[in-house]
Amino acid sequence: MPHSYPAEFRCKVLALVEAGRPARQIAQDLGISEQAIYVWPCQHLIDTGRLPEPTSEDQTESVVARRRIVELEAELAIHRQVLSLA
């Protein structure tokens, strides 16, 4: 499961990248995935509206909505089962 880092931490890492530090060195120094360092700049562009993709907030809302749908479908299945027994 991916580790979630605070936005402030990600911003500091992005500042190090913009300052010219190699991603591999940053990853080793901070104990984070080098892949994350490559993904975060793109996600930052999306979250600031510079790339037309769903923002982090949109993605979070989608995950919450999908979980709620699963819960509601399970409840509906139980209700249908009870009604079929009556």
JOWO-V790611 format. One record per helix or strand of 2 or more residues. SS is the DSSP state (~ for helix, > for strand). FROM is the first residue (numbers start at 0). TO is the last residue. If there is no record, write none. Layout:
SS|FROM|TO + SS|FROM|TO
This chain:
~|6|17 + ~|22|29 + ~|33|46 + ~|55|84
